[in-house]
Structure formats: structure tokens, C-alpha cells
Amino acid sequence: MVRTKLILIAIATSLAIGSAGLWFLIPEKQGAQNRRATFFGSSKTYPTSGGEKMKVEW
């Protein structure tokens, strides 16, 4: 009976540690993805007004 309780406590402890690790790991990945997107990403607006007219060269 004591052995069963120890096994259950060990399983519950490992699940708690694993879930806490995932809880800390997932927000860090999302933060890294946001930083990567802002660094490598381009602006979504492409201004097309003004500038030089295209000239064909033959």
C-alpha cells in the first residue's frame, strides 16, 4: 500500500514538473517568434504613389 502511494506521488510530481516546464517554455517560443517576425518581416504597406515613371530602354 505504501509502495502504491509512492508511485502515485512520483507520477503526480513528474506531471506537475512537466506541465510547469511547458508553461514556461511555450510563452518563450511565442516571444521568440514575435521578435523574429519583426526583425525579418517586411512592411505590409507598399506605397505606389509618387516616384519616377518607368522608362523603357531599347
C-alpha positions in Angstrom: 0.0 0.0 0.0 2.8 2.4 0.8 4.5 1.5 -2.5 1.4 2.3 -4.5 1.2 5.7 -2.8 4.8 6.4 -3.5 4.3 5.5 -7.2 1.3 7.8 -7.4 3.1 10.6 -5.7 6.0 10.2 -8.1 3.7 10.2 -11.1 1.9 13.3 -9.9 5.1 15.1 -9.2 6.6 14.3 -12.6 3.3 15.5 -14.3 3.4 18.7 -12.3 7.0 19.4 -13.2 6.4 18.6 -16.8 3.4 20.9 -17.1 5.2 23.7 -15.3 8.1 23.3 -17.7 5.7 23.5 -20.7 4.0 26.6 -19.2 7.4 28.4 -19.1 8.6 27.1 -22.4 5.6 27.9 -24.6 5.4 31.7 -23.9 9.2 31.9 -24.6 8.7 30.3 -28.0 5.9 32.8 -28.9 8.1 35.7 -27.8 10.9 34.5 -30.0 8.6 34.1 -32.9 7.3 37.7 -32.5 10.9 39.1 -32.3 11.9 37.0 -35.4 8.8 38.3 -37.3 9.5 41.9 -36.5 13.2 41.6 -37.4 13.0 39.6 -40.7 9.5 40.7 -41.7 8.8 43.5 -44.2 6.3 46.2 -44.0 2.9 45.2 -45.3 2.2 48.6 -47.0 3.8 49.2 -50.3 3.5 52.9 -51.3 2.8 53.2 -55.0 2.1 56.9 -55.4 4.9 59.4 -56.4 8.3 58.3 -57.5 9.7 58.2 -61.0 7.9 57.0 -64.1 9.3 53.9 -65.6 11.2 54.5 -68.8 11.7 51.8 -71.4 15.2 51.5 -72.7 15.6 50.0 -76.2 
